[in-house]
Amino acid sequence: MGPADSFEHLLGSWTTTRTLEDARTGASSHFSGTTTVSLRSDATERLARLEEVGELETASWRGAARRSLDVLGGPGSVELCFLDGRRFIELDLRPGWARALHRCGEDRYEIEVACLGDDRLEERWVVRGPAKDYTATTLLSRRR
């Protein structure tokens, strides 16, 4: 069983580790950092900003990496949007897991999120397209 409210569950700071496996090259990349989901001070509705900051290491490069998304809370679920307002995915974690599909041109992002308890989430992205064929597995652990 998942949380009573997906939006409230995501709020806070999370330790983030991710492994990316490229099916075309066989290369693995690793990300480690922090994901913070905090209420937007300028919002009049249930709106938060997801900020992921850390370091990405590939076979040939190591350096800072980051991403940001807006998180809009609905009745039990959340909608993740790019900062320009475009919709990314909707997730309802109340059953303890969620699946979503995002299409970007010819690319297809299949996303699964599982609640591994109150303080852990696992994301799995399978991304396919003309120039993409990778799987990304992310573990988020709540920071206290």
C-alpha positions, 0 to 999 in steps of 0.5 A, spaced: 500 500 500 502 506 498 501 513 501 495 517 502 497 523 498 502 522 492 504 530 493 505 530 500 509 524 500 514 526 495 515 533 499 522 533 502 529 531 501 531 525 498 538 521 497 538 519 490 542 514 486 541 512 479 544 507 474 543 508 466 545 502 462 545 504 454 543 498 450 546 500 444 553 501 447 553 497 453 556 503 457 553 504 464 553 511 467 552 513 474 548 519 478 549 520 485 546 526 489 540 529 492 533 530 490 529 536 494 521 537 493 519 543 496 513 548 496 513 554 491 512 560 495 509 563 489 503 558 489 496 559 491 495 551 489 499 545 491 505 546 487 512 544 488 519 544 485 523 538 484 530 540 484 535 534 483 542 536 484 549 531 483 554 528 479 554 524 473 559 519 471 560 516 464 565 512 461 568 519 458 566 524 463 564 526 470 561 532 472 555 536 475 548 534 473 541 537 475 534 537 473 528 541 475 520 539 474 514 542 477 510 538 481 502 539 481 498 536 486 491 533 484 486 529 488 491 524 491 496 524 484 501 528 482 503 531 475 510 532 473 511 538 468 517 541 465 519 548 467 516 551 461 509 548 463 509 542 458 506 536 461 511 530 463 507 525 466 502 523 472 503 519 477 498 516 483 502 512 488 496 511 492 496 503 490 504 503 492 506 503 485 505 507 478 506 507 471 506 512 466 508 513 459 511 520 456 512 521 448 517 526 446 517 526 438 519 519 436 522 517 443 518 513 448 519 513 456 516 508 460 516 510 467 515 505 473 515 508 480 514 503 486 514 505 493 518 501 497 516 503 504 515 510 507 522 513 506 524 509 499 522 510 492 524 506 486 524 509 479 525 505 472 525 508 466 525 504 459 527 509 454 527 507 446 527 511 440 531 512 434 537 515 437 536 512 444 535 505 448 537 505 455 534 503 462 535 508 468 534 505 475 533 510 481 533 509 488 530 515 492 531 514 500 528 520 504 533 524 508 532 525 515 
